[in-house]
Amino acid sequence: MSVPDRDQLYQRLTKAGLRATQQRLGILEALLTLPGHPTAEQVFRSVRPANPTISLGTVYKALDSFVAAGLLKRVADADGTRRRYDTDCTNHHHLVCQDTQEIIDYCDPKLDQLLQEFFASRGFEHFQPHSFSLHITGVRK
């Protein structure tokens, strides 16, 4: 995946209603460059060389604002203790390896259809699901 240039990153932030500060631009660029589903600490280590005065707290605040603006999804690791971040905001599921903490994106329209049918058959009167995101924990073979 190619990383958008700074103008594209700027547009992405402003379109989401966020100020495009140099720190936010660097954080967003790191998120799009780092593999997998990085932690805030991994993002911090990635942006720190170019922004030596940035704090881990600033990174957390930026990530929280990105989640609130719909630019990211927050994902828990296998034991639920560390927040990880996903730049893919489309509907999909996550397979989480308990041994390695690896998070694998998983898309399956048939599973989504089964979940829709399940909820429809249960007759939830005050709740209509429109998307699903399962967090499936296991061990990679």
C-alpha positions as CSV (number, residue, x, y, z in Angstrom):
1,M,0.0,0.0,0.0
2,S,1.4,3.4,-0.9
3,V,1.3,6.1,1.7
4,P,-0.5,9.3,0.7
5,D,1.6,12.4,0.3
6,R,1.3,15.2,2.8
7,D,-1.3,17.1,0.8
8,Q,-3.5,14.0,0.8
9,L,-3.0,13.4,4.5
10,Y,-3.8,17.1,5.2
11,Q,-7.0,16.7,3.2
12,R,-7.9,13.5,5.0
13,L,-7.6,15.2,8.4
14,T,-9.5,18.4,7.4
15,K,-12.3,16.5,5.7
16,A,-12.7,14.6,9.1
17,G,-13.0,18.0,10.8
18,L,-9.5,17.9,12.4
19,R,-6.8,20.5,12.4
20,A,-3.9,19.2,10.3
21,T,-1.0,19.9,12.7
22,Q,2.5,18.6,11.9
23,Q,2.2,16.2,14.8
24,R,-1.2,14.8,13.5
25,L,0.2,14.6,10.0
26,G,3.2,12.6,11.2
27,I,1.0,10.3,13.3
28,L,-1.4,9.6,10.5
29,E,1.5,8.9,8.1
30,A,3.0,6.5,10.7
31,L,-0.3,4.7,11.0
32,L,-0.5,4.2,7.3
33,T,3.2,3.1,7.1
34,L,3.4,0.7,10.1
35,P,2.4,-2.9,9.4
36,G,-0.5,-4.6,11.0
37,H,-2.5,-3.0,13.8
38,P,0.1,-0.8,15.7
39,T,-0.1,0.2,19.3
40,A,0.2,3.9,20.4
41,E,3.7,3.1,21.6
42,Q,4.7,1.8,18.2
43,V,3.3,4.9,16.6
44,F,5.2,7.1,19.2
45,R,8.5,5.4,18.4
46,S,7.9,5.8,14.7
47,V,7.2,9.6,14.9
48,R,9.6,10.5,17.6
49,P,12.8,10.8,15.4
50,A,11.1,13.5,13.2
51,N,9.3,15.1,16.2
52,P,11.6,14.8,19.2
53,T,9.4,17.0,21.5
54,I,6.2,14.9,20.9
55,S,4.9,13.0,24.0
56,L,3.2,9.7,24.2
57,G,0.2,11.5,25.6
58,T,0.0,13.6,22.5
59,V,0.0,10.5,20.4
60,Y,-2.8,8.9,22.5
61,K,-4.9,12.1,22.2
62,A,-4.4,12.2,18.4
63,L,-5.3,8.6,18.1
64,D,-8.4,9.1,20.2
65,S,-9.4,12.1,18.0
66,F,-8.8,10.0,14.8
67,V,-11.1,7.2,16.2
68,A,-13.8,9.8,17.1
69,A,-13.5,11.3,13.6
70,G,-13.9,7.9,11.9
71,L,-10.3,7.7,10.5
72,L,-9.4,4.7,12.7
73,K,-10.9,1.8,14.6
74,R,-9.7,0.8,18.0
75,V,-9.0,-3.0,18.4
76,A,-8.0,-4.9,21.5
77,D,-5.3,-7.5,21.6
78,A,-5.8,-11.1,22.7
79,D,-6.0,-10.4,26.4
80,G,-7.7,-7.0,26.0
81,T,-5.0,-5.0,27.8
82,R,-3.5,-3.1,24.9
83,R,-5.2,-0.8,22.4
84,R,-4.3,-1.4,18.8
85,Y,-5.4,0.7,15.8
86,D,-6.7,-0.2,12.4
87,T,-6.8,2.2,9.5
88,D,-9.2,-0.1,7.6
89,C,-12.6,1.4,8.7
90,T,-14.6,-0.9,6.5
91,N,-16.7,-3.6,8.1
92,H,-14.5,-6.6,8.9
93,H,-13.6,-9.0,11.7
94,H,-10.4,-9.7,13.5
95,L,-8.7,-13.0,14.3
96,V,-6.3,-12.5,17.2
97,C,-3.5,-15.0,18.0
98,Q,-3.1,-15.5,21.8
99,D,0.5,-16.6,21.3
100,T,1.9,-13.8,19.1
101,Q,-0.7,-11.1,19.6
102,E,-1.0,-10.8,15.8
103,I,-4.3,-9.4,14.6
104,I,-5.5,-10.6,11.2
105,D,-8.2,-8.9,9.3
106,Y,-11.0,-11.3,8.2
107,C,-13.8,-10.5,5.8
108,D,-16.6,-12.9,5.1
109,P,-19.9,-11.8,3.6
110,K,-21.5,-15.2,4.3
111,L,-20.7,-14.8,8.0
112,D,-22.2,-11.3,8.0
113,Q,-25.3,-12.7,6.3
114,L,-25.6,-15.4,8.9
115,L,-25.3,-12.8,11.7
116,Q,-28.0,-10.6,10.1
117,E,-30.3,-13.6,9.8
118,F,-29.6,-14.7,13.4
119,F,-30.5,-11.2,14.8
120,A,-33.5,-11.0,12.5
121,S,-34.8,-14.3,13.8
122,R,-34.4,-13.3,17.4
123,G,-36.9,-10.4,17.1
124,F,-34.9,-7.7,18.8
125,E,-37.5,-5.0,19.0
126,H,-35.4,-2.1,20.0
127,F,-32.2,-2.9,18.1
128,Q,-31.4,-3.2,14.4
129,P,-27.8,-4.2,13.7
130,H,-26.2,-2.6,10.6
131,S,-22.7,-3.9,10.8
132,F,-20.7,-6.5,12.7
133,S,-17.2,-6.7,13.9
134,L,-16.2,-9.9,15.6
135,H,-13.1,-10.3,17.7
136,I,-12.1,-14.0,17.5
137,T,-9.3,-15.1,19.7
138,G,-7.4,-18.3,19.1
139,V,-4.0,-19.7,18.2
140,R,-2.5,-19.7,14.7
141,K,-1.6,-23.3,13.6
